[in-house]
Amino acid sequence: MQTIGERLEEARKRKGISLREAAEATKIRGDYLLKFEGNQYDINLPEIYVRGFLRTYANFLKLSVDKITADFVALGHPAARSGPRMPSREIYGRMDLSVASGPSATAVEAQPAATEETAAPEPPPPRRMPQPFRNNMPSPGVPLDVLIKFAFIILVAALLLVLVGWGVKEVFFTSAKKSQATVVTGEITAAPQPVPDQTIMLTALGPVDVQVKQEIDNRIIYRGTLGAGDRIPIVKRGAIFITSTAGKNLQIEMNGRIYGMPTTGYDRARIE
């Protein structure tokens, strides 16, 4: 029956993972992993930490965590019961092919592999605080394509809301303007008064919004937008109020004379 260390070492090598790679993936010191594979559990840490490291390493190697833990607990005193195994020939991912031979050889000396250039031994990974219960499995994240689709749906919904709001606004204001003015042969004219007293002419020098209100009954007799060159005749009874958004673009012709608005911007003028 295989020991815990033999199962760990066999599973790691079957996956083609070096000790250094396993240490980086599990966040467990490489010398601890090397001792575990050699059935040495006396690493100067409480048993709860050793058990947590074994669970993490077994989970990383896809071994039965419960089986490994149960076998470790069954040892009672790991260092005394199991005894150390032969030291592994693999030191942090490098294989040592040199094995002591002879009838009196009782241990295998780890020597650097023979290569064309003798490389300096790699330093062990930095020591980290023990974290036996840390979940080293990658946490699932939301796929990028799902986030992109979700953002696109939100953007389309926002654009639809804007378009619907704009359409409602246009329908409302267009109907309001049509109710206040009459379109005749391309010109916007005020509704005729039953008893006209006086006719004045509004001339637009540029784009301007105009409103004409009769003082006697506080009734709006004209409201609309004029473009440059537009001329609108207004039939009034008594005094009127003319409101414009750009006074510099509006002229008033009355009794053969031309008048301008008092100011160049938004203005209101009373015409007798």
C-alpha positions as CSV (number, residue, x, y, z in Angstrom):
1,M,0.0,0.0,0.0
2,Q,1.4,3.4,-1.0
3,T,2.3,6.0,1.7
4,I,0.9,9.5,1.7
5,G,4.2,10.8,0.3
6,E,4.4,8.3,-2.5
7,R,0.8,9.2,-3.6
8,L,1.6,12.9,-3.5
9,E,4.8,12.6,-5.5
10,E,3.3,10.2,-8.0
11,A,0.3,12.5,-8.6
12,R,2.5,15.5,-9.0
13,K,4.8,13.8,-11.5
14,R,1.9,12.4,-13.4
15,K,0.7,15.9,-14.0
16,G,4.2,17.0,-15.0
17,I,4.4,19.7,-12.3
18,S,7.6,20.6,-10.6
19,L,7.9,21.3,-6.9
20,R,8.5,25.0,-7.6
21,E,5.3,25.2,-9.7
22,A,3.4,23.3,-7.0
23,A,4.7,25.7,-4.3
24,E,3.7,28.8,-6.3
25,A,0.2,27.4,-7.0
26,T,-0.6,26.3,-3.5
27,K,1.3,29.1,-1.7
28,I,3.1,26.4,0.5
29,R,6.8,26.5,0.9
30,G,8.6,24.1,-1.4
31,D,10.7,22.5,1.4
32,Y,7.4,21.6,3.1
33,L,6.1,19.9,0.0
34,L,9.4,18.1,-0.4
35,K,9.1,16.8,3.2
36,F,5.5,15.7,2.7
37,E,6.5,13.7,-0.3
38,G,9.2,12.1,1.8
39,N,6.7,11.3,4.6
40,Q,8.3,13.8,6.9
41,Y,5.7,15.9,8.8
42,D,7.9,17.4,11.5
43,I,8.1,21.0,10.2
44,N,8.0,22.8,13.5
45,L,4.4,23.8,13.1
46,P,1.2,22.7,15.0
47,E,-0.5,19.6,13.6
48,I,-3.5,21.7,12.5
49,Y,-1.3,23.6,10.1
50,V,0.4,20.4,8.8
51,R,-3.1,18.8,8.2
52,G,-4.3,22.0,6.4
53,F,-1.2,22.0,4.1
54,L,-1.8,18.3,3.3
55,R,-5.5,19.0,2.4
56,T,-4.5,21.9,0.2
57,Y,-1.8,20.0,-1.6
58,A,-4.0,16.9,-2.1
59,N,-6.8,19.1,-3.4
60,F,-4.4,20.7,-5.9
61,L,-3.2,17.3,-7.1
62,K,-6.9,16.1,-7.5
63,L,-6.4,13.4,-4.8
64,S,-9.0,12.4,-2.3
65,V,-8.7,15.0,0.5
66,D,-10.6,12.9,3.0
67,K,-8.5,9.8,2.3
68,I,-5.2,11.8,2.7
69,T,-6.4,13.4,5.9
70,A,-7.7,10.1,7.4
71,D,-4.3,8.4,6.6
72,F,-2.4,11.3,8.2
73,V,-4.6,11.1,11.4
74,A,-4.2,7.3,11.5
75,L,-0.4,7.8,11.8
76,G,-0.9,9.2,15.3
77,H,2.6,10.6,15.6
78,P,3.7,11.1,11.9
79,A,7.4,11.6,12.5
80,A,7.8,8.5,14.6
81,R,5.4,6.1,12.8
82,S,6.2,6.6,9.2
83,G,9.9,7.4,9.2
84,P,11.6,9.4,6.4
85,R,11.6,8.2,2.9
86,M,14.6,8.3,0.6
87,P,15.1,11.9,-0.4
88,S,13.5,12.8,-3.7
89,R,15.8,13.2,-6.7
90,E,13.8,16.3,-7.8
91,I,14.8,19.6,-6.3
92,Y,12.3,22.3,-7.3
93,G,11.7,20.9,-10.8
94,R,15.3,19.8,-11.6
95,M,16.0,16.1,-11.8
96,D,19.2,14.7,-10.2
97,L,20.4,11.7,-12.2
98,S,23.4,11.0,-10.0
99,V,22.8,8.2,-7.5
100,A,25.4,6.9,-5.1
101,S,26.2,3.3,-5.9
102,G,28.0,0.5,-4.1
103,P,27.2,-2.1,-1.5
104,S,27.6,0.3,1.4
105,A,25.4,3.1,0.0
106,T,22.6,3.9,2.3
107,A,21.4,7.3,1.0
108,V,21.2,9.1,-2.3
109,E,23.2,12.3,-2.5
110,A,21.4,15.1,-4.4
111,Q,23.8,16.5,-7.0
112,P,23.1,19.0,-9.7
113,A,22.3,17.5,-13.1
114,A,25.1,17.4,-15.6
115,T,24.7,20.0,-18.3
116,E,26.9,21.9,-20.7
117,E,26.8,24.9,-18.4
118,T,26.7,24.4,-14.6
119,A,23.8,26.7,-13.5
120,A,23.8,28.2,-10.0
121,P,21.2,26.5,-7.7
122,E,17.9,28.3,-7.7
123,P,17.1,29.9,-4.3
124,P,14.1,28.5,-2.5
125,P,10.8,30.5,-2.7
126,P,10.4,33.2,0.0
127,R,8.8,32.0,3.2
128,R,5.2,32.8,3.6
129,M,3.0,32.8,6.6
130,P,1.1,29.4,7.0
131,Q,-2.3,29.5,5.6
132,P,-3.7,25.9,5.8
133,F,-7.3,26.7,5.2
134,R,-6.8,29.2,2.4
135,N,-8.8,28.3,-0.7
136,N,-6.2,28.1,-3.5
137,M,-8.6,27.1,-6.2
138,P,-9.3,30.0,-8.7
139,S,-12.5,31.8,-7.9
140,P,-15.1,31.7,-10.7
141,G,-15.6,35.1,-12.4
142,V,-18.1,36.5,-14.8
143,P,-17.1,35.8,-18.4
144,L,-16.1,38.9,-20.4
145,D,-18.6,38.2,-23.2
146,V,-21.5,38.1,-20.7
147,L,-20.4,41.5,-19.3
148,I,-20.3,43.0,-22.8
149,K,-23.8,41.6,-23.6
150,F,-25.2,43.0,-20.4
151,A,-23.7,46.5,-21.0
152,F,-25.0,46.5,-24.6
153,I,-28.5,45.6,-23.4
154,I,-28.4,48.5,-20.8
155,L,-27.2,50.9,-23.5
156,V,-30.0,49.9,-26.0
157,A,-32.6,50.2,-23.2
158,A,-31.4,53.7,-22.3
159,L,-31.4,54.8,-26.0
160,L,-35.0,53.5,-26.4
161,L,-36.1,55.5,-23.3
162,V,-34.5,58.7,-24.7
163,L,-36.2,58.2,-28.1
164,V,-39.6,57.6,-26.6
165,G,-39.3,60.7,-24.4
166,W,-38.2,62.8,-27.4
167,G,-41.1,61.5,-29.5
168,V,-43.7,62.3,-26.8
169,K,-42.2,65.8,-26.4
170,E,-42.3,66.4,-30.2
171,V,-45.9,65.2,-30.5
172,F,-47.0,67.4,-27.5
173,F,-45.4,70.6,-28.7
174,T,-46.3,70.2,-32.3
175,S,-50.0,69.8,-31.5
176,A,-49.7,72.9,-29.2
177,K,-48.2,75.0,-32.0
178,K,-50.8,73.8,-34.5
179,S,-53.6,74.8,-32.1
180,Q,-52.2,78.3,-31.9
181,A,-51.5,79.0,-35.6
182,T,-52.9,78.3,-39.0
183,V,-50.8,77.3,-42.0
184,V,-51.8,79.1,-45.2
185,T,-49.8,78.8,-48.4
186,G,-46.5,78.1,-46.5
187,E,-47.0,81.1,-44.1
188,I,-48.1,81.0,-40.5
189,T,-50.8,83.6,-39.9
190,A,-53.0,84.5,-37.0
191,A,-56.7,83.7,-37.0
192,P,-58.6,86.6,-38.5
193,Q,-60.4,88.9,-36.2
194,P,-64.1,89.5,-36.9
195,V,-63.7,93.3,-36.7
196,P,-60.2,94.3,-37.7
197,D,-59.0,97.6,-36.5
198,Q,-55.4,97.8,-37.6
199,T,-52.9,95.6,-39.4
200,I,-49.2,95.6,-38.7
201,M,-46.4,93.6,-40.4
202,L,-43.8,91.5,-38.6
203,T,-40.6,91.0,-40.5
204,A,-37.9,88.6,-39.5
205,L,-34.2,89.5,-40.1
206,G,-33.1,86.1,-38.8
207,P,-34.5,83.1,-36.9
208,V,-36.8,84.2,-34.0
209,D,-39.7,82.8,-31.9
210,V,-42.6,85.3,-31.7
211,Q,-45.7,85.5,-29.6
212,V,-48.4,88.2,-30.0
213,K,-51.0,88.6,-27.3
214,Q,-54.0,91.0,-27.5
215,E,-54.3,93.1,-24.4
216,I,-58.1,93.6,-24.4
217,D,-59.0,89.9,-23.9
218,N,-55.5,88.5,-23.0
219,R,-55.8,86.2,-26.1
220,I,-52.8,84.9,-28.0
221,I,-53.4,85.8,-31.6
222,Y,-50.1,84.5,-33.0
223,R,-47.3,82.2,-31.8
224,G,-44.6,80.6,-34.1
225,T,-41.1,80.6,-35.4
226,L,-40.0,82.9,-38.2
227,G,-37.0,82.5,-40.5
228,A,-34.9,85.2,-42.2
229,G,-37.1,87.1,-44.7
230,D,-40.5,85.9,-43.3
231,R,-43.2,88.5,-43.2
232,I,-46.3,88.0,-41.0
233,P,-49.3,90.3,-41.1
234,I,-51.0,90.7,-37.7
235,V,-54.6,92.1,-37.3
236,K,-55.0,93.7,-33.9
237,R,-57.7,95.4,-31.9
238,G,-56.2,97.9,-29.5
239,A,-52.9,97.4,-27.8
240,I,-50.9,94.2,-28.1
241,F,-47.8,92.6,-26.5
242,I,-45.1,91.2,-28.7
243,T,-42.6,88.8,-27.1
244,S,-39.5,87.6,-29.1
245,T,-36.5,85.5,-28.3
246,A,-34.1,87.6,-30.4
247,G,-35.2,91.2,-30.6
248,K,-32.4,92.1,-33.1
249,N,-34.0,89.7,-35.6
250,L,-37.5,91.3,-35.5
251,Q,-38.9,94.5,-37.1
252,I,-42.4,95.9,-36.8
253,E,-44.0,97.9,-39.7
254,M,-47.0,100.0,-38.6
255,N,-48.6,103.1,-40.3
256,G,-45.8,103.1,-42.9
257,R,-43.0,103.3,-40.3
258,I,-40.6,100.5,-39.2
259,Y,-39.8,100.0,-35.6
260,G,-37.3,97.6,-33.9
261,M,-37.6,95.8,-30.6
262,P,-36.2,97.6,-27.5
263,T,-33.4,95.1,-26.9
264,T,-31.4,92.6,-29.0
265,G,-32.2,89.6,-26.9
266,Y,-35.3,88.2,-25.3
267,D,-37.8,91.0,-25.1
268,R,-41.4,92.0,-24.7
269,A,-42.8,95.2,-26.2
270,R,-46.3,96.8,-26.0
271,I,-47.7,98.2,-29.3
272,E,-50.7,100.6,-29.2
